[in-house]
Amino acid sequence: MFPSAPLSAQVDVQHITVLRRGDWTTRIETHTRLTAGSDVFRLHATLDAYEQGTRIFSKRWDRSFPRDLV
């Protein structure tokens, strides 16, 4: 990636949330990456949910959105 090249820009966000009450524990992990091409923005995202350390839900996204004059 080159700082002066606008098409090399990307943002990464990772977030982890943990909730506990007594013996119950749940954790949600998300990771999102947004990149820009010459004509589209690309979004790659994951979400994983855990209860007591066992993954109970998982979802992945891979989408593109037109830049529309941006």
PDB file of N, CA, C and O in Angstrom:
ATOM      1  N   MET A   1       0.836  -1.184   0.000  1.00  0.00           N
ATOM      2  CA  MET A   1       0.000   0.000   0.000  1.00  0.00           C
ATOM      3  C   MET A   1       0.881   1.248   0.000  1.00  0.00           C
ATOM      4  O   MET A   1       1.922   1.300   0.655  1.00  0.00           O
ATOM      5  N   PHE A   2       0.438   2.235  -0.743  1.00  0.00           N
ATOM      6  CA  PHE A   2       1.179   3.478  -0.853  1.00  0.00           C
ATOM      7  C   PHE A   2       0.308   4.611  -0.324  1.00  0.00           C
ATOM      8  O   PHE A   2      -0.827   4.765  -0.776  1.00  0.00           O
ATOM      9  N   PRO A   3       0.802   5.404   0.618  1.00  0.00           N
ATOM     10  CA  PRO A   3      -0.008   6.466   1.216  1.00  0.00           C
ATOM     11  C   PRO A   3      -0.559   7.467   0.206  1.00  0.00           C
ATOM     12  O   PRO A   3      -1.619   8.049   0.440  1.00  0.00           O
ATOM     13  N   SER A   4       0.133   7.679  -0.904  1.00  0.00           N
ATOM     14  CA  SER A   4      -0.327   8.669  -1.881  1.00  0.00           C
ATOM     15  C   SER A   4      -1.238   8.076  -2.953  1.00  0.00           C
ATOM     16  O   SER A   4      -1.677   8.801  -3.846  1.00  0.00           O
ATOM     17  N   ALA A   5      -1.531   6.787  -2.890  1.00  0.00           N
ATOM     18  CA  ALA A   5      -2.376   6.134  -3.891  1.00  0.00           C
ATOM     19  C   ALA A   5      -3.776   5.912  -3.309  1.00  0.00           C
ATOM     20  O   ALA A   5      -3.957   5.026  -2.474  1.00  0.00           O
ATOM     21  N   PRO A   6      -4.769   6.701  -3.737  1.00  0.00           N
ATOM     22  CA  PRO A   6      -6.102   6.596  -3.147  1.00  0.00           C
ATOM     23  C   PRO A   6      -6.739   5.216  -3.283  1.00  0.00           C
ATOM     24  O   PRO A   6      -7.549   4.834  -2.439  1.00  0.00           O
ATOM     25  N   LEU A   7      -6.392   4.459  -4.324  1.00  0.00           N
ATOM     26  CA  LEU A   7      -7.003   3.144  -4.500  1.00  0.00           C
ATOM     27  C   LEU A   7      -6.365   2.088  -3.608  1.00  0.00           C
ATOM     28  O   LEU A   7      -6.786   0.931  -3.633  1.00  0.00           O
ATOM     29  N   SER A   8      -5.351   2.461  -2.815  1.00  0.00           N
ATOM     30  CA  SER A   8      -4.757   1.518  -1.879  1.00  0.00           C
ATOM     31  C   SER A   8      -5.317   1.708  -0.469  1.00  0.00           C
ATOM     32  O   SER A   8      -4.922   0.996   0.453  1.00  0.00           O
ATOM     33  N   ALA A   9      -6.232   2.659  -0.297  1.00  0.00           N
ATOM     34  CA  ALA A   9      -6.794   2.936   1.028  1.00  0.00           C
ATOM     35  C   ALA A   9      -7.656   1.771   1.503  1.00  0.00           C
ATOM     36  O   ALA A   9      -8.385   1.158   0.723  1.00  0.00           O
ATOM     37  N   GLN A  10      -7.556   1.480   2.792  1.00  0.00           N
ATOM     38  CA  GLN A  10      -8.427   0.473   3.390  1.00  0.00           C
ATOM     39  C   GLN A  10      -8.568   0.786   4.875  1.00  0.00           C
ATOM     40  O   GLN A  10      -7.721   1.449   5.474  1.00  0.00           O
ATOM     41  N   VAL A  11      -9.645   0.297   5.445  1.00  0.00           N
ATOM     42  CA  VAL A  11      -9.855   0.433   6.887  1.00  0.00           C
ATOM     43  C   VAL A  11     -10.211  -0.948   7.428  1.00  0.00           C
ATOM     44  O   VAL A  11     -10.990  -1.683   6.822  1.00  0.00           O
ATOM     45  N   ASP A  12      -9.636  -1.287   8.563  1.00  0.00           N
ATOM     46  CA  ASP A  12      -9.912  -2.550   9.248  1.00  0.00           C
ATOM     47  C   ASP A  12     -10.407  -2.229  10.651  1.00  0.00           C
ATOM     48  O   ASP A  12      -9.815  -1.415  11.360  1.00  0.00           O
ATOM     49  N   VAL A  13     -11.492  -2.873  11.037  1.00  0.00           N
ATOM     50  CA  VAL A  13     -12.029  -2.698  12.387  1.00  0.00           C
ATOM     51  C   VAL A  13     -12.296  -4.077  12.971  1.00  0.00           C
ATOM     52  O   VAL A  13     -13.003  -4.891  12.376  1.00  0.00           O
ATOM     53  N   GLN A  14     -11.726  -4.329  14.137  1.00  0.00           N
ATOM     54  CA  GLN A  14     -11.999  -5.572  14.853  1.00  0.00           C
ATOM     55  C   GLN A  14     -12.563  -5.199  16.213  1.00  0.00           C
ATOM     56  O   GLN A  14     -12.040  -4.316  16.893  1.00  0.00           O
ATOM     57  N   HIS A  15     -13.638  -5.881  16.604  1.00  0.00           N
ATOM     58  CA  HIS A  15     -14.297  -5.563  17.870  1.00  0.00           C
ATOM     59  C   HIS A  15     -14.691  -6.857  18.563  1.00  0.00           C
ATOM     60  O   HIS A  15     -15.212  -7.777  17.931  1.00  0.00           O
ATOM     61  N   ILE A  16     -14.442  -6.923  19.860  1.00  0.00           N
ATOM     62  CA  ILE A  16     -14.824  -8.078  20.664  1.00  0.00           C
ATOM     63  C   ILE A  16     -15.626  -7.574  21.863  1.00  0.00           C
ATOM     64  O   ILE A  16     -15.192  -6.678  22.587  1.00  0.00           O
ATOM     65  N   THR A  17     -16.790  -8.161  22.056  1.00  0.00           N
ATOM     66  CA  THR A  17     -17.639  -7.834  23.201  1.00  0.00           C
ATOM     67  C   THR A  17     -17.846  -9.099  24.018  1.00  0.00           C
ATOM     68  O   THR A  17     -18.188 -10.147  23.471  1.00  0.00           O
ATOM     69  N   VAL A  18     -17.639  -9.004  25.327  1.00  0.00           N
ATOM     70  CA  VAL A  18     -17.835 -10.137  26.229  1.00  0.00           C
ATOM     71  C   VAL A  18     -18.872  -9.740  27.269  1.00  0.00           C
ATOM     72  O   VAL A  18     -18.778  -8.671  27.872  1.00  0.00           O
ATOM     73  N   LEU A  19     -19.860 -10.603  27.479  1.00  0.00           N
ATOM     74  CA  LEU A  19     -20.879 -10.400  28.507  1.00  0.00           C
ATOM     75  C   LEU A  19     -20.860 -11.596  29.446  1.00  0.00           C
ATOM     76  O   LEU A  19     -20.792 -12.744  29.008  1.00  0.00           O
ATOM     77  N   ARG A  20     -20.920 -11.312  30.755  1.00  0.00           N
ATOM     78  CA  ARG A  20     -20.903 -12.399  31.745  1.00  0.00           C
ATOM     79  C   ARG A  20     -21.934 -12.121  32.828  1.00  0.00           C
ATOM     80  O   ARG A  20     -22.177 -10.975  33.207  1.00  0.00           O
ATOM     81  N   ARG A  21     -22.524 -13.187  33.306  1.00  0.00           N
ATOM     82  CA  ARG A  21     -23.378 -13.125  34.484  1.00  0.00           C
ATOM     83  C   ARG A  21     -23.334 -14.507  35.134  1.00  0.00           C
ATOM     84  O   ARG A  21     -23.778 -15.492  34.544  1.00  0.00           O
ATOM     85  N   GLY A  22     -22.803 -14.572  36.334  1.00  0.00           N
ATOM     86  CA  GLY A  22     -22.652 -15.866  36.995  1.00  0.00           C
ATOM     87  C   GLY A  22     -21.761 -16.777  36.173  1.00  0.00           C
ATOM     88  O   GLY A  22     -20.655 -16.393  35.792  1.00  0.00           O
ATOM     89  N   ASP A  23     -22.237 -17.982  35.899  1.00  0.00           N
ATOM     90  CA  ASP A  23     -21.471 -18.951  35.099  1.00  0.00           C
ATOM     91  C   ASP A  23     -21.672 -18.773  33.598  1.00  0.00           C
ATOM     92  O   ASP A  23     -21.016 -19.452  32.808  1.00  0.00           O
ATOM     93  N   TRP A  24     -22.550 -17.888  33.197  1.00  0.00           N
ATOM     94  CA  TRP A  24     -22.880 -17.690  31.781  1.00  0.00           C
ATOM     95  C   TRP A  24     -21.924 -16.674  31.170  1.00  0.00           C
ATOM     96  O   TRP A  24     -21.686 -15.611  31.743  1.00  0.00           O
ATOM     97  N   THR A  25     -21.376 -17.008  29.998  1.00  0.00           N
ATOM     98  CA  THR A  25     -20.477 -16.107  29.276  1.00  0.00           C
ATOM     99  C   THR A  25     -20.818 -16.160  27.795  1.00  0.00           C
ATOM    100  O   THR A  25     -21.027 -17.231  27.225  1.00  0.00           O
ATOM    101  N   THR A  26     -20.870 -14.992  27.189  1.00  0.00           N
ATOM    102  CA  THR A  26     -21.057 -14.921  25.740  1.00  0.00           C
ATOM    103  C   THR A  26     -20.046 -13.923  25.175  1.00  0.00           C
ATOM    104  O   THR A  26     -19.676 -12.953  25.837  1.00  0.00           O
ATOM    105  N   ARG A  27     -19.607 -14.176  23.943  1.00  0.00           N
ATOM    106  CA  ARG A  27     -18.617 -13.313  23.298  1.00  0.00           C
ATOM    107  C   ARG A  27     -19.023 -13.118  21.850  1.00  0.00           C
ATOM    108  O   ARG A  27     -19.434 -14.064  21.178  1.00  0.00           O
ATOM    109  N   ILE A  28     -18.907 -11.904  21.380  1.00  0.00           N
ATOM    110  CA  ILE A  28     -19.194 -11.585  19.974  1.00  0.00           C
ATOM    111  C   ILE A  28     -17.934 -10.962  19.381  1.00  0.00           C
ATOM    112  O   ILE A  28     -17.383 -10.006  19.928  1.00  0.00           O
ATOM    113  N   GLU A  29     -17.489 -11.513  18.261  1.00  0.00           N
ATOM    114  CA  GLU A  29     -16.303 -11.003  17.572  1.00  0.00           C
ATOM    115  C   GLU A  29     -16.689 -10.575  16.167  1.00  0.00           C
ATOM    116  O   GLU A  29     -17.324 -11.329  15.429  1.00  0.00           O
ATOM    117  N   THR A  30     -16.303  -9.363  15.803  1.00  0.00           N
ATOM    118  CA  THR A  30     -16.549  -8.880  14.445  1.00  0.00           C
ATOM    119  C   THR A  30     -15.243  -8.373  13.842  1.00  0.00           C
ATOM    120  O   THR A  30     -14.368  -7.863  14.542  1.00  0.00           O
ATOM    121  N   HIS A  31     -15.140  -8.526  12.544  1.00  0.00           N
ATOM    122  CA  HIS A  31     -14.017  -7.974  11.803  1.00  0.00           C
ATOM    123  C   HIS A  31     -14.572  -7.435  10.495  1.00  0.00           C
ATOM    124  O   HIS A  31     -15.275  -8.137   9.767  1.00  0.00           O
ATOM    125  N   THR A  32     -14.249  -6.188  10.207  1.00  0.00           N
ATOM    126  CA  THR A  32     -14.747  -5.533   9.003  1.00  0.00           C
ATOM    127  C   THR A  32     -13.581  -4.888   8.262  1.00  0.00           C
ATOM    128  O   THR A  32     -12.741  -4.223   8.868  1.00  0.00           O
ATOM    129  N   ARG A  33     -13.537  -5.087   6.960  1.00  0.00           N
ATOM    130  CA  ARG A  33     -12.519  -4.446   6.120  1.00  0.00           C
ATOM    131  C   ARG A  33     -13.223  -3.775   4.948  1.00  0.00           C
ATOM    132  O   ARG A  33     -14.021  -4.403   4.252  1.00  0.00           O
ATOM    133  N   LEU A  34     -12.928  -2.506   4.735  1.00  0.00           N
ATOM    134  CA  LEU A  34     -13.467  -1.751   3.613  1.00  0.00           C
ATOM    135  C   LEU A  34     -12.301  -1.306   2.749  1.00  0.00           C
ATOM    136  O   LEU A  34     -11.364  -0.676   3.239  1.00  0.00           O
ATOM    137  N   THR A  35     -12.357  -1.631   1.463  1.00  0.00           N
ATOM    138  CA  THR A  35     -11.333  -1.213   0.516  1.00  0.00           C
ATOM    139  C   THR A  35     -11.999  -0.483  -0.644  1.00  0.00           C
ATOM    140  O   THR A  35     -13.212  -0.575  -0.834  1.00  0.00           O
ATOM    141  N   ALA A  36     -11.205   0.232  -1.407  1.00  0.00           N
ATOM    142  CA  ALA A  36     -11.738   0.997  -2.529  1.00  0.00           C
ATOM    143  C   ALA A  36     -11.046   0.587  -3.814  1.00  0.00           C
ATOM    144  O   ALA A  36      -9.818   0.541  -3.878  1.00  0.00           O
ATOM    145  N   GLY A  37     -11.834   0.291  -4.837  1.00  0.00           N
ATOM    146  CA  GLY A  37     -11.330   0.082  -6.183  1.00  0.00           C
ATOM    147  C   GLY A  37     -11.653   1.315  -7.004  1.00  0.00           C
ATOM    148  O   GLY A  37     -12.198   2.283  -6.474  1.00  0.00           O
ATOM    149  N   SER A  38     -11.333   1.299  -8.264  1.00  0.00           N
ATOM    150  CA  SER A  38     -11.584   2.479  -9.092  1.00  0.00           C
ATOM    151  C   SER A  38     -13.071   2.736  -9.299  1.00  0.00           C
ATOM    152  O   SER A  38     -13.470   3.879  -9.523  1.00  0.00           O
ATOM    153  N   ASP A  39     -13.899   1.696  -9.229  1.00  0.00           N
ATOM    154  CA  ASP A  39     -15.332   1.884  -9.478  1.00  0.00           C
ATOM    155  C   ASP A  39     -16.236   1.354  -8.373  1.00  0.00           C
ATOM    156  O   ASP A  39     -17.445   1.578  -8.416  1.00  0.00           O
ATOM    157  N   VAL A  40     -15.675   0.647  -7.372  1.00  0.00           N
ATOM    158  CA  VAL A  40     -16.508   0.098  -6.285  1.00  0.00           C
ATOM    159  C   VAL A  40     -15.783   0.187  -4.949  1.00  0.00           C
ATOM    160  O   VAL A  40     -14.555   0.249  -4.887  1.00  0.00           O
ATOM    161  N   PHE A  41     -16.579   0.192  -3.877  1.00  0.00           N
ATOM    162  CA  PHE A  41     -16.086  -0.052  -2.535  1.00  0.00           C
ATOM    163  C   PHE A  41     -16.346  -1.523  -2.244  1.00  0.00           C
ATOM    164  O   PHE A  41     -17.393  -2.049  -2.624  1.00  0.00           O
ATOM    165  N   ARG A  42     -15.426  -2.186  -1.587  1.00  0.00           N
ATOM    166  CA  ARG A  42     -15.602  -3.600  -1.240  1.00  0.00           C
ATOM    167  C   ARG A  42     -15.655  -3.743   0.277  1.00  0.00           C
ATOM    168  O   ARG A  42     -14.803  -3.218   0.994  1.00  0.00           O
ATOM    169  N   LEU A  43     -16.662  -4.457   0.751  1.00  0.00           N
ATOM    170  CA  LEU A  43     -16.841  -4.697   2.172  1.00  0.00           C
ATOM    171  C   LEU A  43     -16.695  -6.188   2.435  1.00  0.00           C
ATOM    172  O   LEU A  43     -17.406  -7.000   1.843  1.00  0.00           O
ATOM    173  N   HIS A  44     -15.783  -6.544   3.312  1.00  0.00           N
ATOM    174  CA  HIS A  44     -15.601  -7.921   3.766  1.00  0.00           C
ATOM    175  C   HIS A  44     -15.820  -7.888   5.275  1.00  0.00           C
ATOM    176  O   HIS A  44     -15.136  -7.146   5.981  1.00  0.00           O
ATOM    177  N   ALA A  45     -16.756  -8.675   5.775  1.00  0.00           N
ATOM    178  CA  ALA A  45     -17.048  -8.645   7.207  1.00  0.00           C
ATOM    179  C   ALA A  45     -17.342 -10.049   7.718  1.00  0.00           C
ATOM    180  O   ALA A  45     -17.855 -10.900   6.991  1.00  0.00           O
ATOM    181  N   THR A  46     -17.008 -10.270   8.982  1.00  0.00           N
ATOM    182  CA  THR A  46     -17.325 -11.532   9.642  1.00  0.00           C
ATOM    183  C   THR A  46     -17.909 -11.230  11.011  1.00  0.00           C
ATOM    184  O   THR A  46     -17.577 -10.229  11.646  1.00  0.00           O
ATOM    185  N   LEU A  47     -18.782 -12.116  11.443  1.00  0.00           N
ATOM    186  CA  LEU A  47     -19.357 -12.043  12.776  1.00  0.00           C
ATOM    187  C   LEU A  47     -19.383 -13.462  13.340  1.00  0.00           C
ATOM    188  O   LEU A  47     -19.897 -14.380  12.701  1.00  0.00           O
ATOM    189  N   ASP A  48     -18.834 -13.636  14.523  1.00  0.00           N
ATOM    190  CA  ASP A  48     -18.853 -14.928  15.205  1.00  0.00           C
ATOM    191  C   ASP A  48     -19.357 -14.710  16.620  1.00  0.00           C
ATOM    192  O   ASP A  48     -18.889 -13.812  17.320  1.00  0.00           O
ATOM    193  N   ALA A  49     -20.313 -15.532  17.042  1.00  0.00           N
ATOM    194  CA  ALA A  49     -20.872 -15.447  18.388  1.00  0.00           C
ATOM    195  C   ALA A  49     -20.581 -16.745  19.126  1.00  0.00           C
ATOM    196  O   ALA A  49     -20.724 -17.836  18.574  1.00  0.00           O
ATOM    197  N   TYR A  50     -20.170 -16.611  20.384  1.00  0.00           N
ATOM    198  CA  TYR A  50     -19.787 -17.754  21.203  1.00  0.00           C
ATOM    199  C   TYR A  50     -20.576 -17.739  22.511  1.00  0.00           C
ATOM    200  O   TYR A  50     -20.840 -16.683  23.086  1.00  0.00           O
ATOM    201  N   GLU A  51     -20.939 -18.918  22.956  1.00  0.00           N
ATOM    202  CA  GLU A  51     -21.549 -19.075  24.274  1.00  0.00           C
ATOM    203  C   GLU A  51     -20.775 -20.157  24.999  1.00  0.00           C
ATOM    204  O   GLU A  51     -20.642 -21.276  24.504  1.00  0.00           O
ATOM    205  N   GLN A  52     -20.270 -19.825  26.160  1.00  0.00           N
ATOM    206  CA  GLN A  52     -19.444 -20.744  26.946  1.00  0.00           C
ATOM    207  C   GLN A  52     -18.256 -21.252  26.127  1.00  0.00           C
ATOM    208  O   GLN A  52     -17.838 -22.396  26.303  1.00  0.00           O
ATOM    209  N   GLY A  53     -17.711 -20.430  25.246  1.00  0.00           N
ATOM    210  CA  GLY A  53     -16.549 -20.795  24.454  1.00  0.00           C
ATOM    211  C   GLY A  53     -16.839 -21.579  23.182  1.00  0.00           C
ATOM    212  O   GLY A  53     -15.924 -21.852  22.405  1.00  0.00           O
ATOM    213  N   THR A  54     -18.101 -21.947  22.959  1.00  0.00           N
ATOM    214  CA  THR A  54     -18.491 -22.691  21.762  1.00  0.00           C
ATOM    215  C   THR A  54     -19.125 -21.742  20.754  1.00  0.00           C
ATOM    216  O   THR A  54     -20.041 -20.992  21.092  1.00  0.00           O
ATOM    217  N   ARG A  55     -18.638 -21.774  19.519  1.00  0.00           N
ATOM    218  CA  ARG A  55     -19.237 -20.903  18.500  1.00  0.00           C
ATOM    219  C   ARG A  55     -20.648 -21.383  18.190  1.00  0.00           C
ATOM    220  O   ARG A  55     -20.862 -22.545  17.843  1.00  0.00           O
ATOM    221  N   ILE A  56     -21.607 -20.470  18.322  1.00  0.00           N
ATOM    222  CA  ILE A  56     -23.010 -20.824  18.090  1.00  0.00           C
ATOM    223  C   ILE A  56     -23.591 -20.138  16.857  1.00  0.00           C
ATOM    224  O   ILE A  56     -24.679 -20.488  16.401  1.00  0.00           O
ATOM    225  N   PHE A  57     -22.855 -19.152  16.313  1.00  0.00           N
ATOM    226  CA  PHE A  57     -23.346 -18.455  15.124  1.00  0.00           C
ATOM    227  C   PHE A  57     -22.150 -17.883  14.384  1.00  0.00           C
ATOM    228  O   PHE A  57     -21.189 -17.422  14.999  1.00  0.00           O
ATOM    229  N   SER A  58     -22.216 -17.916  13.058  1.00  0.00           N
ATOM    230  CA  SER A  58     -21.163 -17.346  12.227  1.00  0.00           C
ATOM    231  C   SER A  58     -21.773 -16.844  10.929  1.00  0.00           C
ATOM    232  O   SER A  58     -22.614 -17.511  10.326  1.00  0.00           O
ATOM    233  N   LYS A  59     -21.345 -15.669  10.507  1.00  0.00           N
ATOM    234  CA  LYS A  59     -21.834 -15.125   9.241  1.00  0.00           C
ATOM    235  C   LYS A  59     -20.702 -14.351   8.582  1.00  0.00           C
ATOM    236  O   LYS A  59     -19.884 -13.717   9.248  1.00  0.00           O
ATOM    237  N   ARG A  60     -20.678 -14.421   7.244  1.00  0.00           N
ATOM    238  CA  ARG A  60     -19.655 -13.733   6.445  1.00  0.00           C
ATOM    239  C   ARG A  60     -20.350 -12.894   5.379  1.00  0.00           C
ATOM    240  O   ARG A  60     -21.368 -13.298   4.816  1.00  0.00           O
ATOM    241  N   TRP A  61     -19.787 -11.734   5.114  1.00  0.00           N
ATOM    242  CA  TRP A  61     -20.293 -10.872   4.049  1.00  0.00           C
ATOM    243  C   TRP A  61     -19.139 -10.536   3.119  1.00  0.00           C
ATOM    244  O   TRP A  61     -18.005 -10.358   3.563  1.00  0.00           O
ATOM    245  N   ASP A  62     -19.428 -10.450   1.847  1.00  0.00           N
ATOM    246  CA  ASP A  62     -18.471 -10.015   0.836  1.00  0.00           C
ATOM    247  C   ASP A  62     -19.296  -9.263  -0.211  1.00  0.00           C
ATOM    248  O   ASP A  62     -19.882  -9.865  -1.111  1.00  0.00           O
ATOM    249  N   ARG A  63     -19.327  -7.961  -0.077  1.00  0.00           N
ATOM    250  CA  ARG A  63     -20.201  -7.146  -0.925  1.00  0.00           C
ATOM    251  C   ARG A  63     -19.408  -6.051  -1.618  1.00  0.00           C
ATOM    252  O   ARG A  63     -18.351  -5.633  -1.144  1.00  0.00           O
ATOM    253  N   SER A  64     -19.930  -5.598  -2.737  1.00  0.00           N
ATOM    254  CA  SER A  64     -19.368  -4.468  -3.462  1.00  0.00           C
ATOM    255  C   SER A  64     -20.454  -3.430  -3.667  1.00  0.00           C
ATOM    256  O   SER A  64     -21.618  -3.759  -3.897  1.00  0.00           O
ATOM    257  N   PHE A  65     -20.048  -2.154  -3.578  1.00  0.00           N
ATOM    258  CA  PHE A  65     -20.986  -1.043  -3.745  1.00  0.00           C
ATOM    259  C   PHE A  65     -20.390  -0.060  -4.750  1.00  0.00           C
ATOM    260  O   PHE A  65     -19.215   0.294  -4.649  1.00  0.00           O
ATOM    261  N   PRO A  66     -21.185   0.381  -5.712  1.00  0.00           N
ATOM    262  CA  PRO A  66     -20.663   1.337  -6.698  1.00  0.00           C
ATOM    263  C   PRO A  66     -20.186   2.631  -6.012  1.00  0.00           C
ATOM    264  O   PRO A  66     -20.779   3.073  -5.028  1.00  0.00           O
ATOM    265  N   ARG A  67     -19.136   3.215  -6.529  1.00  0.00           N
ATOM    266  CA  ARG A  67     -18.604   4.459  -5.945  1.00  0.00           C
ATOM    267  C   ARG A  67     -19.510   5.640  -6.224  1.00  0.00           C
ATOM    268  O   ARG A  67     -19.540   6.577  -5.427  1.00  0.00           O
ATOM    269  N   ASP A  68     -20.246   5.634  -7.318  1.00  0.00           N
ATOM    270  CA  ASP A  68     -21.199   6.715  -7.638  1.00  0.00           C
ATOM    271  C   ASP A  68     -20.670   8.106  -7.341  1.00  0.00           C
ATOM    272  O   ASP A  68     -21.189   8.802  -6.469  1.00  0.00           O
ATOM    273  N   LEU A  69     -19.652   8.505  -8.057  1.00  0.00           N
ATOM    274  CA  LEU A  69     -19.077   9.858  -8.009  1.00  0.00           C
ATOM    275  C   LEU A  69     -18.311  10.153  -6.720  1.00  0.00           C
ATOM    276  O   LEU A  69     -18.054  11.316  -6.411  1.00  0.00           O
ATOM    277  N   VAL A  70     -17.950   9.140  -5.983  1.00  0.00           N
ATOM    278  CA  VAL A  70     -17.170   9.366  -4.747  1.00  0.00           C
ATOM    279  C   VAL A  70     -15.726   9.097  -5.042  1.00  0.00           C
ATOM    280  O   VAL A  70     -14.881   9.223  -4.156  1.00  0.00           O
TER     281      VAL A  70
END
